[in-house]
Amino acid sequence: MEKLIIDAHSHLWLNQDTLVDGQPIYQLEPNRSRSLFFGEERQMLPPFMTDGQNTAERFLSNMDYAQVAAAVVTQEFIDGIQNSYLLQVERRYPNRFFTFGMADYREPGFLGHAKALIKSFKGIKVPAARLPQQFLNDEMIQMMHLMEEQKIILGIELKDGDAQVGQMEEIIQECPKLKVAIGHFGMVTREGWMSQIRLARHEHVFVESGGITWLFNDEFYPFPSAIRAIKEAADEVGMEKLMWGSDYPRTITAITYKMSYDFVEKSNELTATEKRLFLGENAKRFFGFGELPELPYIKNMSE
């Protein structure tokens, strides 16, 4: 494959053991890849990852096999805060990973921690969908101003529809030079998703598709409705504002890592230029990746 592939939405952790809304999320047994997720047993990792560790080295093996040159590693409260590990990952593999730091915005006084993270990370994640609907408080807007000043990228996921879009518009108005990546393709299968996509009409706002195969999982591969949604979003804001993301590793409990993008690559409804922009070139420019490896195609045993 000659096209540059960059994953704009993935997750890594060494240990998953956290509380969200007072409910535990943790690996059930040392030799199983399932987790207790809000009181329900879920397949959080592919079943062969039996130690519960979702490491950079395992991801790199998947990336190399799928010819994915680089990946953006975001954070989410359900994974637990992974700042220490993600700093190690980016320092160890600086040409393959861009990592986001994250503070615990659920507790007042987070700004001090956020200021420290801004000194270490090139991006800060805010999982606003897991926060109260009114997430934009004084501390949050102070953090946004500091991020804009220091040229730090904001990664954010919003509640379904337009519930938090007004607050994002306020952030963009207050911090017009702040670079923003809207996650989960605006929760595309939910009513009002296009209101989130339209945020990318602003100069420094982009949208990434992490989790789009999960959102269209009932339809399954090759996800024709996902392709139609990508085209609809491109008609609204331009393909140059959209980026592919896998939501690895949770999505590869249902499909392979390569399948999470080759439904785009094999689509007849997108032009070669649109695929090139969506699958890698937009993310390279937005996240500032430098020289990336050229990954050869490796035949597998089924061929």
Secondary structure, 3 states (H helix, E strand, C coil): CCCCCEEEEECCECCCEEEECCEEEEECCCCCCEEEECCEEEECCCCCCCCCCECHHHHHHHHHHHCCCEEEECCCHHHCCCHHHHHHHHHHCCCCEEEEECCCCCCCCCHHHHHHHHCCCCEEEECHHHCCCCCCCHHHHHHHHHHHHHCCEEEECCCCCCCCHHHHHHHHHHCCCCCEEECHHHCCCCCCCHHHHHHHHCCCEEEECCCHHHHCCCCCCCCHHHHHHHHHHHHHHCHHHEECCCCECHHHHCCCCCHHHHHHHCCCCCCHHHHHHHHHHHHHHHHCCCCCCCCCCCCCCCC
